[in-house]
């Protein structure tokens, strides 16, 4: 929204903000509901003098420090007025400060501000109507406008091209500060770590020495270039304002799909709706080649309150092609073009079993505006990355590098280079690795860190993935968010509950094949850890102990903690049949946090792709284990529900001849029959056949 309240503040003496809460205020605004008053207001807006604001700013320059002035400029010059006004302001500032500071002040105005300023200078008379409308919007006043007013305003707003905005972001930030040295050579990449389970105390500990010896090594030229470009980008992002509300606002769900991935994305969307999610959904598609008219213009909007966003349309094919991003990089890149502020983003192979809308109102989100979930691996980031990003290593404050029954006091006395886990030090990122199958975050609150994480992904294959992972499993976007958030010292919440892998037994029960990453409810998990830490303190133990370490000491400690919740008592309760007060025996026990997400990645639930392999693979077995195999799953037959949704997508949802012929390259009836037979297979041993009775989707 354009901010022209400077024009209006002196022209509406009868409409103070404080009066908005007065019950008698309505009578004062009745006069607004006529065209004559609107014309009068527009006339007053036109007569407002920019010079008055200019003089006011000039006076304040003398009393503001450098940092304060920068903040003041960002706030006061939001509307930008005309180019002549802006240049006049720069000249006045230049009298007080150096030309270098004027240059910095110019850069502090966002790209979109520049577009607004140019448009204002070119369309000053017409834009007055938009200014007037903003006055009313800002004051929550409803007013009848001329019949053609909305059309005029809409026409003006269209001239602010989203394509220009995003192209400028990419060019002036992500591309401008790209490293200008050759990508890491094989020798510079060093040896790989592989995977180390977070449950296991890593011995010897992952110290600075272990994370650097025979690992990533950088010649001085490359290190200095990466650091310089990182410094310049961070400085530029610090000067950047929030993204414009015209392009980023509201709440919603974002998921990546398109092409053959439509199948799994639509199953995930169907599952969210089955669980009661009402938020609008945006399905991000990479290019026009992946677009399908029936899916994007009929199925999604009519059935799911969802729409497609095509990245290629937002930035242009040339810009997109120039970045040369892989499909894994495209997932995070696509979030740049999502129109929501508060975002629940999940992978297309992720099945939530609770209502995802509630995440935006959970305490962890309201406090931090960024929720992340853990992966199963120890973090193995190179200390060189933290040097490049100028992290300052402090004293050891975490105890991830030692078992819970080891002495903290002995640990901190050890050699910091060779005996203390590097990620246990203050100032270094949290040692828990991240799994980005789902994230919840505010794009406006964390736009700078989001852009930095996107930078790490764009230059990930050449530099940052190796620095951040050093060969740890799951290389990609998952480790790019926490360091970016830490660079800007922005808050975030990690759901620290134990992440584990569900699956099925193969080879006649002798082996195990994982298929699914299991993640927990952040609100219930936060309560769990509050109780855990309080209990530890009551026992005079270190409340930093992680309750899921895989050792006997921790296992017994956790069992004792859970037993502490056991209570048995009786209470009198009226018997509805006799009307008498009967004694009722009550037993209360520890309740685990609920599961929130099944990240079913191996194989994914995609009816099109799964049907190609037939009954010899996914459709020959239960992939989440036999019914009752996992107590935490509850009584619902989730696998039956997921594949019933998959059946609806294959048989009823996707009807596009183009999709089945050109994209799926499969006969729809064949796919539908294959999925149907599998749901019948699941029904045979299901202990919850009601899972096939979908509430949102109907056959």
Secondary structure, DSSP 8 states (H G I E B T S, - for coil): ----HHHHTTT-TT--GGGGG-TTHHHHHGGGSSHHHHHHHHHHHHH--HHHHHHHHHHHHTT--HHHHHHHHHHHTTT---HHHHHHHHHHHHHHS-HHHHHHHHHHS-HHHHHHHHHHHHSHHHHHHHHHHHHHHHTT------TTHHHHHHHHHHTS-HHHHHHHHIIIIIITT---S----HHHH-------BTTS--SS---HHHHHTTS----HHHHHHHHHHHHHHHHHHHH-----TTTS-SEEEEEE--GGGHHHHHHHHHHHHHTT--S-EEEEE--GGG--HHIIIIIHHHHHSEEEEEHHHHH-HHHHHHH---HHHHHHHHHTT---SEEEEE-TTEEESS-GGGGGGSHHHHHHSEEEEEEEEE----HHHHHHTT-----B---TTS-TTS-HHHHHTS-TTTTS-GGGBTTS--SEEEEEEEEEEETTTTHHHHHHHHHHHHTIIIIIHHHHHTT-SS-SGGGSHHHHHHHTT---EEE-S--EEEEEEETTTTEEEEEEEEEE-HHHHHHHHHHHHHHHHHTT--TT--TT-SSHHHHHHHHHHHHTT-EEEEEEEE-TTT-SEEEEEEEE------EEEEEE-TT---HHHHHHHGGGTGGGS-TT-STTS-GGG-SS-HHHHHHHHHHHIIIII---HHIIIIII-S-HHHHHHHHHHHHHHHHHH-S-GGGGS-SSS--
